[in-house]
Amino acid sequence: MIEIRPLHKTDPVKAFRNFICELIDENAYLLIDKKPTMKEEKAWLKDKLDGIRKSNVVFLTAWNGKKLIGLSDGFRGKWKDKQNVCLGIAVLKSYRGQGLGERLLNGIIKLAKQKLKPRIMYLSVAAPNKPALKLYKKIGFKTFARFPKWSNHRGKYIDTLYMKL
C-alpha cells in the first residue's frame, strides 16, 4: 500500500539517500548527478525541514512500506520573487506510469496553494523527458521558456523547458 504524506523530522535520512542514489543510478533527468554523502543528505533534509517551519517550503513523500518511492516539493523564490513557487517531483522508475506522479503533483499544488499562496507556480523539465512533459501538460502547465542546450545529461547538452501553471 502506497502512502503519501508530508515530510516529517523522524523520516530516516538513509531512505532519502537511497532514493536519490537510485535515481542517479538510472540516469534520471535530475539536476543532481553526484551521489550525496549521508552528511550532505542530512543537511539537505534539515534545510527542507527548516523551510517548512519558516513557511517557505511544502513537501510530500510517497512510501511503499519503509521505502521512499517518490517525493514532491514546492519552495518560494527569494527576495522579490518570494510570491512565486517552484515545484519539483521525482518518482522511482519502477513506480512510474501508475498515477503516483500525478497524485504527488496534484497534492503538492494543493498544499502550496494552501500554505504558500503563490502568485505563480512553475517548474523546469528536461525537454527529452516526454513522460514528465505529458504529465505536466495534463495537469495544466504551459511552457513559457526554452533554454537551448542548457543542461549536460549523460555527456550531451539538452534543452530545459520552464512551465507555469
TILOKE-979454 format. One record per atom (N, C-alpha, C): residue in three letters; atom name; x, y, z. Coordinates in Angstrom, 3 decimals, m for minus. Layout:
BEGIN
+-----+----+----------+----------+----------+
!   r !  a !        x !        y !        z !
+-----+----+----------+----------+----------+
! ALA ! CA !        X !        Y !        Z !
...
+-----+----+----------+----------+----------+
end
This chain:
BEGIN
+-----+----+----------+----------+----------+
!   r !  a !        x !        y !        z !
+-----+----+----------+----------+----------+
! MET !  N !    0.839 !   m1.186 !    0.000 !
! MET ! CA !    0.000 !    0.000 !    0.000 !
! MET !  C !    0.884 !    1.249 !    0.000 !
! ILE !  N !    0.673 !    2.111 !   m0.948 !
! ILE ! CA !    1.462 !    3.336 !   m1.056 !
! ILE !  C !    0.829 !    4.424 !   m0.200 !
! GLU !  N !    1.662 !    5.072 !    0.595 !
! GLU ! CA !    1.213 !    6.158 !    1.479 !
! GLU !  C !    1.873 !    7.458 !    1.028 !
! ILE !  N !    1.054 !    8.490 !    0.821 !
! ILE ! CA !    1.565 !    9.827 !    0.526 !
! ILE !  C !    1.310 !   10.685 !    1.748 !
! ARG !  N !    2.390 !   11.336 !    2.206 !
! ARG ! CA !    2.263 !   12.149 !    3.421 !
! ARG !  C !    3.335 !   13.228 !    3.435 !
! PRO !  N !    3.148 !   14.237 !    4.298 !
! PRO ! CA !    4.168 !   15.288 !    4.414 !
! PRO !  C !    5.492 !   14.744 !    4.965 !
! LEU !  N !    6.551 !   15.456 !    4.660 !
! LEU ! CA !    7.865 !   15.165 !    5.234 !
! LEU !  C !    7.783 !   15.319 !    6.738 !
! HIS !  N !    8.445 !   14.432 !    7.458 !
! HIS ! CA !    8.455 !   14.506 !    8.921 !
! HIS !  C !    9.895 !   14.431 !    9.418 !
! LYS !  N !   10.154 !   15.107 !   10.507 !
! LYS ! CA !   11.526 !   15.162 !   11.037 !
! LYS !  C !   12.056 !   13.799 !   11.460 !
! THR !  N !   11.193 !   12.827 !   11.664 !
! THR ! CA !   11.660 !   11.492 !   12.048 !
! THR !  C !   11.888 !   10.567 !   10.846 !
! ASP !  N !   11.621 !   11.068 !    9.633 !
! ASP ! CA !   11.869 !   10.242 !    8.448 !
! ASP !  C !   13.362 !    9.906 !    8.366 !
! PRO !  N !   13.691 !    8.654 !    8.046 !
! PRO ! CA !   15.100 !    8.247 !    8.030 !
! PRO !  C !   15.902 !    8.849 !    6.881 !
! VAL !  N !   16.996 !    9.488 !    7.219 !
! VAL ! CA !   17.883 !   10.103 !    6.223 !
! VAL !  C !   18.318 !    9.057 !    5.201 !
! LYS !  N !   18.592 !    7.855 !    5.666 !
! LYS ! CA !   19.068 !    6.794 !    4.770 !
! LYS !  C !   18.068 !    6.503 !    3.647 !
! ALA !  N !   16.771 !    6.591 !    3.929 !
! ALA ! CA !   15.755 !    6.347 !    2.901 !
! ALA !  C !   15.842 !    7.404 !    1.795 !
! PHE !  N !   16.123 !    8.647 !    2.181 !
! PHE ! CA !   16.249 !    9.722 !    1.193 !
! PHE !  C !   17.525 !    9.559 !    0.375 !
! ARG !  N !   18.600 !    9.165 !    1.035 !
! ARG ! CA !   19.855 !    8.947 !    0.300 !
! ARG !  C !   19.709 !    7.777 !   m0.667 !
! ASN !  N !   19.087 !    6.680 !   m0.211 !
! ASN ! CA !   18.868 !    5.535 !   m1.101 !
! ASN !  C !   18.019 !    5.935 !   m2.309 !
! PHE !  N !   17.007 !    6.761 !   m2.070 !
! PHE ! CA !   16.111 !    7.228 !   m3.127 !
! PHE !  C !   16.887 !    8.010 !   m4.190 !
! ILE !  N !   17.638 !    9.006 !   m3.770 !
! ILE ! CA !   18.353 !    9.847 !   m4.731 !
! ILE !  C !   19.446 !    9.043 !   m5.448 !
! CYS !  N !   20.100 !    8.142 !   m4.725 !
! CYS ! CA !   21.136 !    7.315 !   m5.358 !
! CYS !  C !   20.535 !    6.403 !   m6.426 !
! GLU !  N !   19.352 !    5.861 !   m6.176 !
! GLU ! CA !   18.693 !    5.013 !   m7.169 !
! GLU !  C !   18.342 !    5.831 !   m8.415 !
! LEU !  N !   17.864 !    7.061 !   m8.226 !
! LEU ! CA !   17.552 !    7.926 !   m9.369 !
! LEU !  C !   18.816 !    8.271 !  m10.162 !
! ILE !  N !   19.907 !    8.541 !   m9.462 !
! ILE ! CA !   21.174 !    8.856 !  m10.132 !
! ILE !  C !   21.675 !    7.639 !  m10.907 !
! ASP !  N !   21.571 !    6.451 !  m10.312 !
! ASP ! CA !   21.998 !    5.225 !  m10.992 !
! ASP !  C !   21.232 !    4.974 !  m12.291 !
! GLU !  N !   19.969 !    5.354 !  m12.337 !
! GLU ! CA !   19.171 !    5.131 !  m13.549 !
! GLU !  C !   19.330 !    6.266 !  m14.561 !
! ASN !  N !   20.165 !    7.259 !  m14.238 !
! ASN ! CA !   20.378 !    8.419 !  m15.122 !
! ASN !  C !   19.100 !    9.211 !  m15.347 !
! ALA !  N !   18.294 !    9.356 !  m14.284 !
! ALA ! CA !   17.062 !   10.144 !  m14.370 !
! ALA !  C !   17.401 !   11.597 !  m14.687 !
! TYR !  N !   16.433 !   12.305 !  m15.226 !
! TYR ! CA !   16.620 !   13.717 !  m15.554 !
! TYR !  C !   16.530 !   14.556 !  m14.285 !
! LEU !  N !   17.629 !   14.614 !  m13.553 !
! LEU ! CA !   17.725 !   15.401 !  m12.326 !
! LEU !  C !   18.818 !   16.441 !  m12.484 !
! LEU !  N !   18.771 !   17.469 !  m11.664 !
! LEU ! CA !   19.866 !   18.439 !  m11.671 !
! LEU !  C !   21.091 !   17.869 !  m10.973 !
! ILE !  N !   20.869 !   17.044 !   m9.970 !
! ILE ! CA !   21.987 !   16.438 !   m9.231 !
! ILE !  C !   22.485 !   15.217 !  m10.009 !
! ASP !  N !   23.805 !   15.081 !  m10.094 !
! ASP ! CA !   24.358 !   13.930 !  m10.813 !
! ASP !  C !   25.437 !   13.208 !  m10.009 !
! LYS !  N !   25.601 !   13.618 !   m8.756 !
! LYS ! CA !   26.597 !   13.001 !   m7.883 !
! LYS !  C !   25.891 !   12.522 !   m6.622 !
! LYS !  N !   26.171 !   11.288 !   m6.232 !
! LYS ! CA !   25.531 !   10.738 !   m5.042 !
! LYS !  C !   25.983 !   11.515 !   m3.801 !
! PRO !  N !   25.019 !   11.959 !   m3.005 !
! PRO ! CA !   25.385 !   12.703 !   m1.792 !
! PRO !  C !   25.891 !   11.772 !   m0.694 !
! THR !  N !   26.727 !   12.310 !    0.155 !
! THR ! CA !   27.132 !   11.571 !    1.347 !
! THR !  C !   25.966 !   11.615 !    2.338 !
! MET !  N !   26.023 !   10.798 !    3.362 !
! MET ! CA !   24.991 !   10.840 !    4.401 !
! MET !  C !   24.972 !   12.221 !    5.064 !
! LYS !  N !   26.146 !   12.809 !    5.250 !
! LYS ! CA !   26.231 !   14.139 !    5.862 !
! LYS !  C !   25.544 !   15.180 !    4.974 !
! GLU !  N !   25.785 !   15.116 !    3.664 !
! GLU ! CA !   25.147 !   16.045 !    2.730 !
! GLU !  C !   23.636 !   15.841 !    2.695 !
! GLU !  N !   23.210 !   14.590 !    2.715 !
! GLU ! CA !   21.780 !   14.292 !    2.683 !
! GLU !  C !   21.096 !   14.779 !    3.956 !
! LYS !  N !   21.752 !   14.593 !    5.085 !
! LYS ! CA !   21.209 !   15.066 !    6.364 !
! LYS !  C !   21.064 !   16.588 !    6.351 !
! ALA !  N !   22.046 !   17.295 !    5.807 !
! ALA ! CA !   21.992 !   18.760 !    5.717 !
! ALA !  C !   20.858 !   19.191 !    4.780 !
! TRP !  N !   20.679 !   18.470 !    3.665 !
! TRP ! CA !   19.607 !   18.776 !    2.717 !
! TRP !  C !   18.241 !   18.625 !    3.394 !
! LEU !  N !   18.067 !   17.526 !    4.133 !
! LEU ! CA !   16.799 !   17.299 !    4.827 !
! LEU !  C !   16.553 !   18.363 !    5.894 !
! LYS !  N !   17.594 !   18.717 !    6.619 !
! LYS ! CA !   17.462 !   19.765 !    7.639 !
! LYS !  C !   17.035 !   21.074 !    6.994 !
! ASP !  N !   17.610 !   21.396 !    5.851 !
! ASP ! CA !   17.258 !   22.611 !    5.121 !
! ASP !  C !   15.783 !   22.590 !    4.712 !
! LYS !  N !   15.301 !   21.449 !    4.231 !
! LYS ! CA !   13.892 !   21.318 !    3.847 !
! LYS !  C !   12.982 !   21.494 !    5.062 !
! LEU !  N !   13.332 !   20.847 !    6.171 !
! LEU ! CA !   12.527 !   20.965 !    7.394 !
! LEU !  C !   12.519 !   22.398 !    7.923 !
! ASP !  N !   13.657 !   23.074 !    7.844 !
! ASP ! CA !   13.725 !   24.486 !    8.246 !
! ASP !  C !   12.827 !   25.334 !    7.347 !
! GLY !  N !   12.844 !   25.058 !    6.053 !
! GLY ! CA !   11.997 !   25.786 !    5.110 !
! GLY !  C !   10.518 !   25.581 !    5.386 !
! ILE !  N !   10.145 !   24.360 !    5.756 !
! ILE ! CA !    8.754 !   24.071 !    6.109 !
! ILE !  C !    8.371 !   24.869 !    7.355 !
! ARG !  N !    9.238 !   24.842 !    8.352 !
! ARG ! CA !    8.981 !   25.560 !    9.612 !
! ARG !  C !    8.813 !   27.062 !    9.379 !
! LYS !  N !    9.569 !   27.606 !    8.425 !
! LYS ! CA !    9.516 !   29.043 !    8.127 !
! LYS !  C !    8.449 !   29.389 !    7.082 !
! SER !  N !    7.645 !   28.409 !    6.695 !
! SER ! CA !    6.581 !   28.592 !    5.693 !
! SER !  C !    7.114 !   29.033 !    4.329 !
! ASN !  N !    8.260 !   28.482 !    3.958 !
! ASN ! CA !    8.838 !   28.742 !    2.639 !
! ASN !  C !    8.868 !   27.493 !    1.760 !
! VAL !  N !    8.543 !   26.347 !    2.336 !
! VAL ! CA !    8.625 !   25.069 !    1.628 !
! VAL !  C !    7.406 !   24.216 !    1.981 !
! VAL !  N !    6.907 !   23.479 !    0.984 !
! VAL ! CA !    5.946 !   22.402 !    1.213 !
! VAL !  C !    6.569 !   21.140 !    0.636 !
! PHE !  N !    6.255 !   19.996 !    1.221 !
! PHE ! CA !    6.960 !   18.765 !    0.846 !
! PHE !  C !    6.063 !   17.564 !    1.084 !
! LEU !  N !    5.932 !   16.714 !    0.084 !
! LEU ! CA !    5.203 !   15.458 !    0.214 !
! LEU !  C !    6.131 !   14.293 !   m0.126 !
! THR !  N !    5.932 !   13.193 !    0.561 !
! THR ! CA !    6.703 !   11.980 !    0.316 !
! THR !  C !    5.747 !   10.837 !   m0.013 !
! ALA !  N !    6.221 !    9.874 !   m0.782 !
! ALA ! CA !    5.451 !    8.669 !   m1.101 !
! ALA !  C !    6.265 !    7.464 !   m0.642 !
! TRP !  N !    5.641 !    6.588 !    0.111 !
! TRP ! CA !    6.307 !    5.437 !    0.707 !
! TRP !  C !    5.592 !    4.152 !    0.332 !
! ASN !  N !    6.380 !    3.121 !    0.084 !
! ASN ! CA !    5.870 !    1.759 !   m0.030 !
! ASN !  C !    6.518 !    1.018 !    1.131 !
! GLY !  N !    5.798 !    0.919 !    2.230 !
! GLY ! CA !    6.382 !    0.400 !    3.469 !
! GLY !  C !    7.424 !    1.385 !    3.961 !
! LYS !  N !    8.663 !    0.916 !    4.132 !
! LYS ! CA !    9.739 !    1.780 !    4.618 !
! LYS !  C !   10.606 !    2.329 !    3.490 !
! LYS !  N !   10.202 !    2.057 !    2.237 !
! LYS ! CA !   10.970 !    2.510 !    1.080 !
! LYS !  C !   10.365 !    3.807 !    0.531 !
! LEU !  N !   11.186 !    4.828 !    0.450 !
! LEU ! CA !   10.784 !    6.080 !   m0.180 !
! LEU !  C !   10.761 !    5.857 !   m1.685 !
! ILE !  N !    9.622 !    6.109 !   m2.319 !
! ILE ! CA !    9.477 !    5.825 !   m3.748 !
! ILE !  C !    9.182 !    7.073 !   m4.578 !
! GLY !  N !    8.876 !    8.172 !   m3.912 !
! GLY ! CA !    8.592 !    9.398 !   m4.642 !
! GLY !  C !    8.534 !   10.578 !   m3.698 !
! LEU !  N !    8.732 !   11.756 !   m4.261 !
! LEU ! CA !    8.598 !   12.971 !   m3.462 !
! LEU !  C !    8.271 !   14.137 !   m4.365 !
! SER !  N !    7.715 !   15.155 !   m3.757 !
! SER ! CA !    7.403 !   16.383 !   m4.474 !
! SER !  C !    7.529 !   17.532 !   m3.498 !
! ASP !  N !    8.056 !   18.652 !   m3.991 !
! ASP ! CA !    8.187 !   19.809 !   m3.119 !
! ASP !  C !    7.870 !   21.082 !   m3.870 !
! GLY !  N !    7.674 !   22.111 !   m3.101 !
! GLY ! CA !    7.479 !   23.443 !   m3.639 !
! GLY !  C !    8.211 !   24.402 !   m2.722 !
! PHE !  N !    8.879 !   25.384 !   m3.305 !
! PHE ! CA !    9.585 !   26.349 !   m2.461 !
! PHE !  C !    9.472 !   27.743 !   m3.052 !
! ARG !  N !    9.364 !   28.700 !   m2.135 !
! ARG ! CA !    9.273 !   30.097 !   m2.538 !
! ARG !  C !   10.567 !   30.564 !   m3.171 !
! GLY !  N !   10.427 !   31.532 !   m4.080 !
! GLY ! CA !   11.600 !   32.222 !   m4.589 !
! GLY !  C !   12.153 !   33.120 !   m3.489 !
! LYS !  N !   13.263 !   33.739 !   m3.752 !
! LYS ! CA !   13.870 !   34.631 !   m2.761 !
! LYS !  C !   13.576 !   36.082 !   m3.098 !
! TRP !  N !   13.625 !   36.901 !   m2.091 !
! TRP ! CA !   13.526 !   38.351 !   m2.186 !
! TRP !  C !   12.329 !   38.798 !   m3.016 !
! LYS !  N !   12.559 !   39.447 !   m4.132 !
! LYS ! CA !   11.461 !   39.980 !   m4.936 !
! LYS !  C !   10.661 !   38.900 !   m5.654 !
! ASP !  N !   11.159 !   37.678 !   m5.659 !
! ASP ! CA !   10.446 !   36.554 !   m6.282 !
! ASP !  C !    9.730 !   35.678 !   m5.261 !
! LYS !  N !    9.609 !   36.131 !   m4.023 !
! LYS ! CA !    9.054 !   35.278 !   m2.966 !
! LYS !  C !    7.579 !   34.924 !   m3.164 !
! GLN !  N !    6.886 !   35.634 !   m4.049 !
! GLN ! CA !    5.484 !   35.321 !   m4.316 !
! GLN !  C !    5.334 !   34.152 !   m5.291 !
! ASN !  N !    6.421 !   33.718 !   m5.907 !
! ASN ! CA !    6.395 !   32.605 !   m6.858 !
! ASN !  C !    6.922 !   31.333 !   m6.205 !
! VAL !  N !    6.383 !   30.202 !   m6.623 !
! VAL ! CA !    6.766 !   28.912 !   m6.045 !
! VAL !  C !    7.230 !   27.971 !   m7.152 !
! CYS !  N !    8.421 !   27.415 !   m6.958 !
! CYS ! CA !    8.986 !   26.432 !   m7.875 !
! CYS !  C !    8.649 !   25.034 !   m7.367 !
! LEU !  N !    8.154 !   24.180 !   m8.229 !
! LEU ! CA !    7.773 !   22.816 !   m7.867 !
! LEU !  C !    8.786 !   21.818 !   m8.392 !
! GLY !  N !    8.903 !   20.708 !   m7.701 !
! GLY ! CA !    9.763 !   19.618 !   m8.132 !
! GLY !  C !    9.105 !   18.292 !   m7.810 !
! ILE !  N !    9.449 !   17.272 !   m8.568 !
! ILE ! CA !    8.881 !   15.945 !   m8.355 !
! ILE !  C !    9.874 !   14.897 !   m8.836 !
! ALA !  N !    9.902 !   13.763 !   m8.161 !
! ALA ! CA !   10.721 !   12.624 !   m8.582 !
! ALA !  C !   10.033 !   11.345 !   m8.117 !
! VAL !  N !   10.022 !   10.355 !   m8.991 !
! VAL ! CA !    9.424 !    9.053 !   m8.691 !
! VAL !  C !   10.383 !    7.982 !   m9.198 !
! LEU !  N !   10.601 !    6.960 !   m8.397 !
! LEU ! CA !   11.465 !    5.865 !   m8.832 !
! LEU !  C !   10.889 !    5.187 !  m10.076 !
! LYS !  N !   11.779 !    4.728 !  m10.937 !
! LYS ! CA !   11.413 !    4.158 !  m12.235 !
! LYS !  C !   10.355 !    3.055 !  m12.126 !
! SER !  N !   10.513 !    2.166 !  m11.169 !
! SER ! CA !    9.586 !    1.033 !  m11.060 !
! SER !  C !    8.185 !    1.440 !  m10.603 !
! TYR !  N !    8.001 !    2.698 !  m10.213 !
! TYR ! CA !    6.690 !    3.183 !   m9.771 !
! TYR !  C !    6.085 !    4.194 !  m10.744 !
! ARG !  N !    6.769 !    4.466 !  m11.846 !
! ARG ! CA !    6.250 !    5.414 !  m12.830 !
! ARG !  C !    5.165 !    4.770 !  m13.683 !
! GLY !  N !    4.326 !    5.619 !  m14.255 !
! GLY ! CA !    3.267 !    5.135 !  m15.140 !
! GLY !  C !    2.092 !    4.523 !  m14.412 !
! GLN !  N !    2.007 !    4.737 !  m13.093 !
! GLN ! CA !    0.931 !    4.158 !  m12.286 !
! GLN !  C !    0.063 !    5.226 !  m11.623 !
! GLY !  N !    0.293 !    6.497 !  m11.986 !
! GLY ! CA !   m0.508 !    7.575 !  m11.413 !
! GLY !  C !    0.087 !    8.221 !  m10.171 !
! LEU !  N !    1.214 !    7.698 !   m9.692 !
! LEU ! CA !    1.815 !    8.251 !   m8.474 !
! LEU !  C !    2.317 !    9.678 !   m8.692 !
! GLY !  N !    2.956 !    9.941 !   m9.827 !
! GLY ! CA !    3.439 !   11.289 !  m10.115 !
! GLY !  C !    2.301 !   12.294 !  m10.145 !
! GLU !  N !    1.196 !   11.905 !  m10.754 !
! GLU ! CA !    0.028 !   12.788 !  m10.815 !
! GLU !  C !   m0.522 !   13.057 !   m9.414 !
! ARG !  N !   m0.597 !   12.029 !   m8.597 !
! ARG ! CA !   m1.077 !   12.203 !   m7.218 !
! ARG !  C !   m0.150 !   13.132 !   m6.428 !
! LEU !  N !    1.163 !   12.920 !   m6.575 !
! LEU ! CA !    2.119 !   13.773 !   m5.867 !
! LEU !  C !    2.044 !   15.223 !   m6.346 !
! LEU !  N !    1.999 !   15.412 !   m7.652 !
! LEU ! CA !    1.989 !   16.763 !   m8.194 !
! LEU !  C !    0.701 !   17.502 !   m7.830 !
! ASN !  N !   m0.435 !   16.836 !   m7.977 !
! ASN ! CA !   m1.694 !   17.468 !   m7.567 !
! ASN !  C !   m1.697 !   17.773 !   m6.071 !
! GLY !  N !   m1.125 !   16.864 !   m5.291 !
! GLY ! CA !   m1.049 !   17.080 !   m3.843 !
! GLY !  C !   m0.179 !   18.265 !   m3.470 !
! ILE !  N !    0.967 !   18.402 !   m4.127 !
! ILE ! CA !    1.881 !   19.499 !   m3.789 !
! ILE !  C !    1.309 !   20.830 !   m4.268 !
! ILE !  N !    0.596 !   20.822 !   m5.389 !
! ILE ! CA !   m0.052 !   22.046 !   m5.870 !
! ILE !  C !   m1.100 !   22.508 !   m4.852 !
! LYS !  N !   m1.924 !   21.585 !   m4.390 !
! LYS ! CA !   m2.954 !   21.913 !   m3.397 !
! LYS !  C !   m2.315 !   22.436 !   m2.108 !
! LEU !  N !   m1.280 !   21.750 !   m1.651 !
! LEU ! CA !   m0.592 !   22.159 !   m0.420 !
! LEU !  C !    0.074 !   23.529 !   m0.585 !
! ALA !  N !    0.696 !   23.764 !   m1.735 !
! ALA ! CA !    1.340 !   25.056 !   m1.989 !
! ALA !  C !    0.309 !   26.183 !   m1.995 !
! LYS !  N !   m0.839 !   25.941 !   m2.628 !
! LYS ! CA !   m1.894 !   26.961 !   m2.642 !
! LYS !  C !   m2.361 !   27.290 !   m1.228 !
! GLN !  N !   m2.499 !   26.263 !   m0.390 !
! GLN ! CA !   m2.965 !   26.465 !    0.980 !
! GLN !  C !   m1.923 !   27.166 !    1.846 !
! LYS !  N !   m0.692 !   26.694 !    1.783 !
! LYS ! CA !    0.338 !   27.150 !    2.730 !
! LYS !  C !    1.169 !   28.328 !    2.230 !
! LEU !  N !    1.466 !   28.360 !    0.929 !
! LEU ! CA !    2.380 !   29.377 !    0.401 !
! LEU !  C !    1.669 !   30.480 !   m0.386 !
! LYS !  N !    0.429 !   30.216 !   m0.799 !
! LYS ! CA !   m0.384 !   31.185 !   m1.538 !
! LYS !  C !    0.393 !   31.860 !   m2.684 !
! PRO !  N !    0.879 !   31.073 !   m3.616 !
! PRO ! CA !    1.722 !   31.623 !   m4.700 !
! PRO !  C !    0.934 !   32.427 !   m5.730 !
! ARG !  N !    1.616 !   33.381 !   m6.323 !
! ARG ! CA !    1.068 !   34.101 !   m7.476 !
! ARG !  C !    1.225 !   33.212 !   m8.705 !
! ILE !  N !    2.411 !   32.631 !   m8.854 !
! ILE ! CA !    2.707 !   31.733 !   m9.976 !
! ILE !  C !    3.400 !   30.479 !   m9.433 !
! MET !  N !    3.015 !   29.332 !   m9.966 !
! MET ! CA !    3.730 !   28.085 !   m9.698 !
! MET !  C !    4.371 !   27.647 !  m11.009 !
! TYR !  N !    5.620 !   27.244 !  m10.923 !
! TYR ! CA !    6.354 !   26.868 !  m12.129 !
! TYR !  C !    7.278 !   25.703 !  m11.833 !
! LEU !  N !    7.823 !   25.133 !  m12.890 !
! LEU ! CA !    8.796 !   24.044 !  m12.767 !
! LEU !  C !    9.686 !   24.043 !  m13.989 !
! SER !  N !   10.783 !   23.325 !  m13.900 !
! SER ! CA !   11.647 !   23.125 !  m15.067 !
! SER !  C !   11.685 !   21.634 !  m15.368 !
! VAL !  N !   11.892 !   21.325 !  m16.639 !
! VAL ! CA !   11.896 !   19.936 !  m17.074 !
! VAL !  C !   12.850 !   19.783 !  m18.253 !
! ALA !  N !   13.553 !   18.669 !  m18.295 !
! ALA ! CA !   14.403 !   18.355 !  m19.442 !
! ALA !  C !   13.503 !   18.098 !  m20.642 !
! ALA !  N !   13.770 !   18.791 !  m21.743 !
! ALA ! CA !   12.916 !   18.673 !  m22.935 !
! ALA !  C !   12.755 !   17.227 !  m23.424 !
! PRO !  N !   13.783 !   16.367 !  m23.336 !
! PRO ! CA !   13.593 !   14.981 !  m23.796 !
! PRO !  C !   12.737 !   14.113 !  m22.857 !
! ASN !  N !   12.389 !   14.626 !  m21.687 !
! ASN ! CA !   11.633 !   13.845 !  m20.705 !
! ASN !  C !   10.140 !   13.864 !  m21.064 !
! LYS !  N !    9.789 !   13.101 !  m22.091 !
! LYS ! CA !    8.423 !   13.099 !  m22.640 !
! LYS !  C !    7.354 !   12.676 !  m21.638 !
! PRO !  N !    7.574 !   11.641 !  m20.799 !
! PRO ! CA !    6.531 !   11.291 !  m19.831 !
! PRO !  C !    6.239 !   12.432 !  m18.838 !
! ALA !  N !    7.289 !   13.120 !  m18.396 !
! ALA ! CA !    7.078 !   14.241 !  m17.470 !
! ALA !  C !    6.317 !   15.364 !  m18.170 !
! LEU !  N !    6.718 !   15.687 !  m19.402 !
! LEU ! CA !    6.024 !   16.736 !  m20.156 !
! LEU !  C !    4.539 !   16.408 !  m20.327 !
! LYS !  N !    4.250 !   15.159 !  m20.616 !
! LYS ! CA !    2.851 !   14.721 !  m20.783 !
! LYS !  C !    2.070 !   14.937 !  m19.487 !
! LEU !  N !    2.670 !   14.569 !  m18.366 !
! LEU ! CA !    2.022 !   14.755 !  m17.068 !
! LEU !  C !    1.782 !   16.237 !  m16.784 !
! TYR !  N !    2.805 !   17.047 !  m16.977 !
! TYR ! CA !    2.678 !   18.472 !  m16.669 !
! TYR !  C !    1.612 !   19.138 !  m17.529 !
! LYS !  N !    1.562 !   18.785 !  m18.797 !
! LYS ! CA !    0.538 !   19.345 !  m19.692 !
! LYS !  C !   m0.857 !   18.879 !  m19.266 !
! LYS !  N !   m0.962 !   17.620 !  m18.866 !
! LYS ! CA !   m2.250 !   17.076 !  m18.415 !
! LYS !  C !   m2.780 !   17.868 !  m17.218 !
! ILE !  N !   m1.879 !   18.258 !  m16.321 !
! ILE ! CA !   m2.277 !   18.989 !  m15.119 !
! ILE !  C !   m2.561 !   20.463 !  m15.431 !
! GLY !  N !   m2.045 !   20.961 !  m16.559 !
! GLY ! CA !   m2.348 !   22.325 !  m16.950 !
! GLY !  C !   m1.156 !   23.253 !  m17.076 !
! PHE !  N !    0.053 !   22.723 !  m16.948 !
! PHE ! CA !    1.250 !   23.553 !  m17.103 !
! PHE !  C !    1.445 !   23.903 !  m18.580 !
! LYS !  N !    1.934 !   25.110 !  m18.812 !
! LYS ! CA !    2.223 !   25.582 !  m20.169 !
! LYS !  C !    3.666 !   26.082 !  m20.221 !
! THR !  N !    4.361 !   25.756 !  m21.306 !
! THR ! CA !    5.752 !   26.188 !  m21.477 !
! THR !  C !    5.806 !   27.697 !  m21.684 !
! PHE !  N !    6.696 !   28.357 !  m20.955 !
! PHE ! CA !    6.882 !   29.791 !  m21.150 !
! PHE !  C !    8.314 !   30.149 !  m21.525 !
! ALA !  N !    9.232 !   29.204 !  m21.426 !
! ALA ! CA !   10.617 !   29.474 !  m21.822 !
! ALA !  C !   11.325 !   28.173 !  m22.172 !
! ARG !  N !   12.230 !   28.263 !  m23.124 !
! ARG ! CA !   13.092 !   27.139 !  m23.505 !
! ARG !  C !   14.524 !   27.648 !  m23.460 !
! PHE !  N !   15.346 !   26.950 !  m22.700 !
! PHE ! CA !   16.771 !   27.274 !  m22.635 !
! PHE !  C !   17.503 !   26.215 !  m23.455 !
! PRO !  N !   17.929 !   26.560 !  m24.670 !
! PRO ! CA !   18.576 !   25.572 !  m25.548 !
! PRO !  C !   19.916 !   25.075 !  m24.985 !
! LYS !  N !   20.103 !   23.767 !  m25.117 !
! LYS ! CA !   21.364 !   23.135 !  m24.705 !
! LYS !  C !   21.828 !   23.642 !  m23.332 !
! TRP !  N !   20.925 !   23.618 !  m22.371 !
! TRP ! CA !   21.143 !   24.217 !  m21.057 !
! TRP !  C !   21.821 !   23.268 !  m20.070 !
! SER !  N !   21.418 !   22.014 !  m20.071 !
! SER ! CA !   21.922 !   21.056 !  m19.075 !
! SER !  C !   22.695 !   19.929 !  m19.741 !
! ASN !  N !   23.711 !   19.456 !  m19.050 !
! ASN ! CA !   24.503 !   18.336 !  m19.539 !
! ASN !  C !   23.929 !   17.055 !  m18.941 !
! HIS !  N !   23.367 !   16.211 !  m19.789 !
! HIS ! CA !   22.803 !   14.937 !  m19.345 !
! HIS !  C !   23.488 !   13.810 !  m20.102 !
! ARG !  N !   24.220 !   12.973 !  m19.370 !
! ARG ! CA !   24.944 !   11.836 !  m19.963 !
! ARG !  C !   25.919 !   12.290 !  m21.061 !
! GLY !  N !   26.539 !   13.439 !  m20.860 !
! GLY ! CA !   27.532 !   13.927 !  m21.807 !
! GLY !  C !   26.968 !   14.667 !  m23.004 !
! LYS !  N !   25.664 !   14.895 !  m23.021 !
! LYS ! CA !   25.024 !   15.600 !  m24.135 !
! LYS !  C !   24.242 !   16.792 !  m23.577 !
! TYR !  N !   24.369 !   17.941 !  m24.233 !
! TYR ! CA !   23.624 !   19.112 !  m23.794 !
! TYR !  C !   22.189 !   19.043 !  m24.310 !
! ILE !  N !   21.245 !   19.241 !  m23.381 !
! ILE ! CA !   19.816 !   19.147 !  m23.709 !
! ILE !  C !   19.114 !   20.448 !  m23.330 !
! ASP !  N !   18.003 !   20.680 !  m23.992 !
! ASP ! CA !   17.186 !   21.857 !  m23.688 !
! ASP !  C !   16.470 !   21.666 !  m22.354 !
! THR !  N !   16.279 !   22.763 !  m21.648 !
! THR ! CA !   15.461 !   22.783 !  m20.441 !
! THR !  C !   14.270 !   23.691 !  m20.706 !
! LEU !  N !   13.092 !   23.188 !  m20.360 !
! LEU ! CA !   11.859 !   23.961 !  m20.510 !
! LEU !  C !   11.415 !   24.451 !  m19.141 !
! TYR !  N !   10.852 !   25.661 !  m19.127 !
! TYR ! CA !   10.223 !   26.187 !  m17.919 !
! TYR !  C !    8.741 !   26.269 !  m18.210 !
! MET !  N !    7.930 !   25.752 !  m17.275 !
! MET ! CA !    6.487 !   25.685 !  m17.444 !
! MET !  C !    5.820 !   26.303 !  m16.227 !
! LYS !  N !    4.675 !   26.961 !  m16.458 !
! LYS ! CA !    3.941 !   27.517 !  m15.325 !
! LYS !  C !    2.495 !   27.064 !  m15.380 !
! LEU !  N !    1.895 !   27.055 !  m14.227 !
! LEU ! CA !    0.514 !   26.620 !  m14.087 !
! LEU !  C !   m0.408 !   27.809 !  m14.274 !
+-----+----+----------+----------+----------+
end
